[in-house]
Amino acid sequence: MNRKIYTYADYEKLPEGPAYQLIDGDLVMTPAPTPFHQAVLTRLTTLFFQFVEELNLGTVFCSPIDVYFSETETYQPDVVFVSKANAGIIGEKRIDGAPDLVVEILSSGTGYYDLTHKKAVYQALGVKEYWIIDPQERTIEVLENKDGEFCVVGTAGTARENRRVSSKLLNGFFVDVETLFRPIADQPGLRQS
């Protein structure tokens, strides 16, 4: 049985409403993220934005924003950094090609893709640095693209000895896990995942 391969033209025709990503020719619906996911996203985007703006290094975007890689691959990463040198990929409707840095915050709806197919596409098409944030486990992993292969260059977590990660691409930028994963409210029984 042949499966239907969707293209960017199909993706563009989707009505406003639930978020989708075009992954390997499949339209994958992305459920709304949890409040804790969004708190982590807001904190991380703020840290990236302040650092990049202060040093005038380029542009930081947060989801939803389309990043087009091919006719069958268009994603909405949680955070995207495009350097000034690479600014030509920022189009009117989307980012066309590999950003310099991509962050994915894992969720039950898309975590599998973030760790497998999307990671392979990011690697093959030249994303220089890939951050994987796991709010459930309270961990951060930083991967650097060296000669077309992602290599782990930093890990940290609330239950690990290392509590801070740094960017290789953005010299001087770091994230402290205690800041990133602090609770969103002091409410007994509020599950932070």
N, C-alpha and C positions, 0 to 999 in steps of 0.2 A: 504494500500500500504506500503510495507516494504522499508525503506530507506537503501541505501548502507552505511555500516559502514567501514570507512577506518582505516587502522592500520599503525603502524610505518613503516612496510615494504612498504606500498603504498607511504607513505610520502618520504621515502628514494629514491624512483624511480623518483620523480619529477625532471624535467630538471632545469638547472640553469635559472634564469629569475626572474619573480615576486616572492616575498616572500609569503610563506604560513605558517600557523600554523595548527596543528592538534588539534581541539577542539571538545571534545565529539564525536569523530569518524567522524567529518566533516573536509574536507580540506577547510580552510578559507583563501582566498587570502587577503593579507595585502597591500593596496595601498601605494605608496611611500609617506613618511611623508612630511609635509610642511617645508619650510625653518625655520620657527619659532620653530616648534617642534624639528627640528634638532639642532637649537641653544640652546634650553633648555636642550636637551639631552647631548650635548657636555659640557655645563657648569656644569651640575649635575655630569656627569661621571668624569670630571676633579676634582671636589671637593671630591667625594668619593675616587677616585684613590689616590690623594695626601694624604688624611687622612690615608687611609688603608696602603699605602706604607710606610709612615713616621713611623707608629707604628708597621709595620710588622704584620698585623692582618690577612692577607689572600690575596684573589685575587678578583679584580673587573673586570667584563666583561660588554660590552655593545652590543646591538643588531647589527647585527644578530648573535645569538648563540642559539643552540637548548638546551632546558631544557626538558628532558624526564621524565614524571611522570608515564605513563603507555602506553600500546599498542595503546590507543586511545587518549592520551593527551600528546602532545609535543608542547611547546610554545617557543616564542622568546621574552622574556621580554626586556624592554628597558635597564635596568641596573640590574645586578645580583652581589651580594656579597657572596662569599663562604669563610668561616673562615678557618684558618689553621687546626683547629680540625676536620673540615668537608671536607678537601681537597680530600679525597678518592672518592668523587662523581664526580670529574673532570676527564672525560675520554678523549680518543684520539679524538673522533668525537663529543662528546656532554657532557652535565652535566646530570648525572643519579641520579635523586632524588631532594629533596627539598633543594634549596639554603637557606642560613641563612636569606638573605634579598633580596627582589624583588621590583623593581620600574616599574610601568607602567605609561607612559605619554599618556593620553587619546587622541584619534583621532576619527574622524567620522567613520572610517572603523572598528575600533576594541574596541572603548570605552564601548559599551554594554557588550561585553564579559569580559573586564577587571573588570567591576563593578559587574558582576553576576557569570557566570560559572567559569571563571578562579579564581576569588576571592575565591569561595567555594572550589576549588581544592587546592589552596595555603593554605587555612585555614586547611582543612582536612589532608593534607599530611605534615604539619609541618613547613611551612615557618614561621620563627620567627617574621619577621617584613615586612610589606607591605606598600609601599609608593604609593599614587595615586596623580599624578600631572595633573592638568587641565589647559592647556595653554590658553584656551579660557576664562575661568573665573579667571585665574591667582591665583589659589589656590593649596595648598599642604595639603594632609591629611596623617597622619602616623598612622598605625594600628599595634598593638602588639598582637601576638598570646598568649593568656592566657588560658591554659587548653583546647586547641582545638577551641577556639572562638576568632575572631578578635575583639579587643576593640580599639576605637579611643583614642590615647594618645597625639595627637597634630594636630592642624590645623592652617593654616596661609594663608593670601592672601593679595593682594595689596589693596583691598577694605575693609579689616578687621582691627580691632585694633591690633591683633597679626600679626607681620610681620616676624616671625622666627619660624622654627620648629627644634626640636632636635630628635636625634635617641636614643631610649632606649637601643638598642643592641650595638651601637658603642658609648660608653660613651665619651662625649665631642664633638661629631660631630653635627653640625647644618647647616641649610641652611637659608639664608636670601632671602625673596621673591623679593626684589628690585634687587638683584644681579641676581637671576635666570631668572626673567622675563623682564630684561631690553631690550629695542628695539635692533634689529639687525642692523638697519641703520636709519639715520636721513633723511628719505625721506618722504616728504608730501604725504599722501594718501596710503603709504605702510601699508597694513593690517597685523597686527601681530597676526595671529591665526593659 
